[in-house]
Amino acid sequence: MSLVDINVLIRTYLLTSCVLTDPLIALIGGAGDERMYQGRLPEDVTLPAVSFITRGGSADPNVPKYTIPSVQFDCWAEDVEGPPFVSGAITARKIYRALYDALAGLVSVPVTVDAVEYYIMKAREEVHGQDLMDEIPGYFRVISFYSITIRGI
């Protein structure tokens, strides 16, 4: 089994399944204009957005079909001026809840990456969403961590 690019798999799953099943994509730009980034946010990015990074995880050499990455998700928003005022903290929390819904209850969900089918066996939240105020005034984010079990062929 070759090791899947976990970041591509996660992005593929979220951008394909969420378009059909929950409001995450609508909150971060809409289908075809999703603001979902692997790694750091681009400079001068339009918010709201989601960024994520694989921060570690584990694999068992005795069971090579499975890999279990730990992934950090950052749900970003900013305060919007003018009526009606929308709190960036509230918007970041809405994005986090939509992400939570997109990952909750997964059982053996197929995801194709580079013409190879993999399965997300489950996603378990390791750390519940934490509200953070960024160093940039008016930017807010909710950070959470997930352990995602992936099975190859």
LOMARKOL-631824 format. One record per residue (C-alpha): residue number from 0; x, y, z; residue in three letters. Coordinates in nm, 3 decimals. Layout:
! LOMARKOL-631824
NUM / X / Y / Z / ALA
...
END
This chain:
! LOMARKOL-631824
0 / 0.000 / 0.000 / 0.000 / MET
1 / 0.126 / 0.345 / -0.081 / SER
2 / 0.075 / 0.616 / 0.175 / LEU
3 / -0.201 / 0.855 / 0.075 / VAL
4 / -0.149 / 1.232 / 0.081 / ASP
5 / -0.362 / 1.289 / 0.388 / ILE
6 / -0.408 / 1.660 / 0.321 / ASN
7 / -0.544 / 1.591 / -0.029 / VAL
8 / -0.775 / 1.321 / 0.106 / LEU
9 / -0.920 / 1.547 / 0.377 / ILE
10 / -0.969 / 1.839 / 0.138 / ARG
11 / -1.126 / 1.610 / -0.124 / THR
12 / -1.367 / 1.463 / 0.129 / TYR
13 / -1.473 / 1.797 / 0.274 / LEU
14 / -1.517 / 1.972 / -0.060 / LEU
15 / -1.715 / 1.691 / -0.219 / THR
16 / -1.932 / 1.559 / 0.062 / SER
17 / -2.008 / 1.893 / 0.228 / CYS
18 / -2.138 / 2.049 / -0.090 / VAL
19 / -2.419 / 1.798 / -0.078 / LEU
20 / -2.480 / 1.739 / 0.290 / THR
21 / -2.411 / 2.037 / 0.513 / ASP
22 / -2.356 / 2.412 / 0.524 / PRO
23 / -1.975 / 2.423 / 0.564 / LEU
24 / -1.906 / 2.518 / 0.202 / ILE
25 / -2.174 / 2.788 / 0.197 / ALA
26 / -2.009 / 2.947 / 0.501 / LEU
27 / -1.662 / 2.959 / 0.341 / ILE
28 / -1.735 / 3.094 / -0.005 / GLY
29 / -1.977 / 2.858 / -0.177 / GLY
30 / -1.921 / 2.569 / -0.418 / ALA
31 / -1.646 / 2.648 / -0.668 / GLY
32 / -1.510 / 2.932 / -0.453 / ASP
33 / -1.430 / 2.747 / -0.131 / GLU
34 / -1.178 / 2.909 / 0.098 / ARG
35 / -1.024 / 2.592 / 0.243 / MET
36 / -0.647 / 2.591 / 0.271 / TYR
37 / -0.387 / 2.336 / 0.369 / GLN
38 / -0.127 / 2.501 / 0.590 / GLY
39 / -0.122 / 2.876 / 0.644 / ARG
40 / -0.382 / 3.111 / 0.509 / LEU
41 / -0.266 / 3.302 / 0.200 / PRO
42 / -0.174 / 3.666 / 0.251 / GLU
43 / -0.473 / 3.902 / 0.220 / ASP
44 / -0.717 / 3.608 / 0.216 / VAL
45 / -1.088 / 3.677 / 0.219 / THR
46 / -1.254 / 3.545 / 0.535 / LEU
47 / -1.433 / 3.338 / 0.651 / PRO
48 / -1.211 / 3.040 / 0.571 / ALA
49 / -1.083 / 2.706 / 0.701 / VAL
50 / -0.719 / 2.603 / 0.720 / SER
51 / -0.586 / 2.268 / 0.831 / PHE
52 / -0.258 / 2.089 / 0.883 / ILE
53 / -0.161 / 1.734 / 0.969 / THR
54 / 0.024 / 1.769 / 1.297 / ARG
55 / 0.120 / 1.407 / 1.355 / GLY
56 / -0.054 / 1.081 / 1.415 / GLY
57 / 0.030 / 0.715 / 1.406 / SER
58 / 0.055 / 0.409 / 1.187 / ALA
59 / 0.092 / 0.046 / 1.284 / ASP
60 / 0.353 / -0.151 / 1.086 / PRO
61 / 0.160 / -0.470 / 1.168 / ASN
62 / -0.154 / -0.329 / 1.003 / VAL
63 / -0.017 / -0.126 / 0.709 / PRO
64 / -0.359 / -0.055 / 0.557 / LYS
65 / -0.441 / 0.191 / 0.836 / TYR
66 / -0.299 / 0.533 / 0.912 / THR
67 / -0.433 / 0.762 / 1.181 / ILE
68 / -0.328 / 1.124 / 1.133 / PRO
69 / -0.398 / 1.396 / 1.386 / SER
70 / -0.527 / 1.703 / 1.206 / VAL
71 / -0.558 / 2.060 / 1.331 / GLN
72 / -0.844 / 2.265 / 1.185 / PHE
73 / -0.863 / 2.644 / 1.217 / ASP
74 / -1.198 / 2.807 / 1.141 / CYS
75 / -1.138 / 3.175 / 1.061 / TRP
76 / -1.365 / 3.480 / 1.054 / ALA
77 / -1.341 / 3.854 / 1.102 / GLU
78 / -1.569 / 4.122 / 1.236 / ASP
79 / -1.775 / 4.285 / 0.963 / VAL
80 / -1.843 / 4.657 / 0.996 / GLU
81 / -2.174 / 4.818 / 0.923 / GLY
82 / -2.529 / 4.709 / 0.983 / PRO
83 / -2.599 / 4.445 / 1.072 / PRO
84 / -2.279 / 4.392 / 1.270 / PHE
85 / -2.171 / 4.027 / 1.258 / VAL
86 / -1.928 / 3.909 / 1.522 / SER
87 / -1.625 / 3.727 / 1.388 / GLY
88 / -1.625 / 3.509 / 1.699 / ALA
89 / -1.982 / 3.398 / 1.628 / ILE
90 / -1.906 / 3.330 / 1.260 / THR
91 / -1.591 / 3.131 / 1.342 / ALA
92 / -1.796 / 2.921 / 1.585 / ARG
93 / -2.062 / 2.858 / 1.314 / LYS
94 / -1.792 / 2.734 / 1.077 / ILE
95 / -1.651 / 2.508 / 1.348 / TYR
96 / -1.997 / 2.359 / 1.412 / ARG
97 / -2.045 / 2.293 / 1.039 / ALA
98 / -1.701 / 2.127 / 1.023 / LEU
99 / -1.793 / 1.917 / 1.328 / TYR
100 / -2.114 / 1.806 / 1.155 / ASP
101 / -1.920 / 1.718 / 0.838 / ALA
102 / -1.684 / 1.490 / 1.032 / LEU
103 / -1.926 / 1.344 / 1.288 / ALA
104 / -2.047 / 0.988 / 1.246 / GLY
105 / -1.825 / 0.888 / 0.954 / LEU
106 / -1.810 / 0.512 / 0.899 / VAL
107 / -1.617 / 0.367 / 0.605 / SER
108 / -1.667 / 0.663 / 0.370 / VAL
109 / -1.492 / 0.618 / 0.032 / PRO
110 / -1.264 / 0.897 / -0.095 / VAL
111 / -1.074 / 0.871 / -0.424 / THR
112 / -0.728 / 1.029 / -0.445 / VAL
113 / -0.515 / 0.987 / -0.760 / ASP
114 / -0.752 / 0.716 / -0.891 / ALA
115 / -0.710 / 0.510 / -0.571 / VAL
116 / -1.002 / 0.456 / -0.337 / GLU
117 / -0.937 / 0.504 / 0.035 / TYR
118 / -1.182 / 0.498 / 0.323 / TYR
119 / -1.227 / 0.732 / 0.615 / ILE
120 / -1.320 / 0.477 / 0.878 / MET
121 / -1.393 / 0.737 / 1.146 / LYS
122 / -1.306 / 1.085 / 1.266 / ALA
123 / -1.279 / 1.145 / 1.639 / ARG
124 / -1.249 / 1.491 / 1.785 / GLU
125 / -0.943 / 1.496 / 2.008 / GLU
126 / -0.985 / 1.852 / 2.136 / VAL
127 / -1.317 / 2.035 / 2.127 / HIS
128 / -1.326 / 2.372 / 1.949 / GLY
129 / -1.140 / 2.648 / 2.132 / GLN
130 / -1.219 / 3.014 / 2.068 / ASP
131 / -0.906 / 3.218 / 1.996 / LEU
132 / -0.852 / 3.582 / 1.912 / MET
133 / -0.578 / 3.621 / 1.653 / ASP
134 / -0.289 / 3.868 / 1.673 / GLU
135 / -0.455 / 4.063 / 1.391 / ILE
136 / -0.726 / 4.284 / 1.543 / PRO
137 / -1.074 / 4.174 / 1.438 / GLY
138 / -0.966 / 3.822 / 1.328 / TYR
139 / -1.111 / 3.530 / 1.521 / PHE
140 / -1.068 / 3.156 / 1.494 / ARG
141 / -1.186 / 2.835 / 1.650 / VAL
142 / -0.921 / 2.564 / 1.661 / ILE
143 / -0.993 / 2.192 / 1.696 / SER
144 / -0.804 / 1.865 / 1.656 / PHE
145 / -0.924 / 1.539 / 1.502 / TYR
146 / -0.788 / 1.188 / 1.483 / SER
147 / -0.894 / 1.050 / 1.145 / ILE
148 / -0.865 / 0.678 / 1.075 / THR
149 / -0.791 / 0.609 / 0.707 / ILE
150 / -0.785 / 0.266 / 0.543 / ARG
151 / -0.613 / 0.199 / 0.215 / GLY
152 / -0.645 / -0.101 / -0.008 / ILE
END
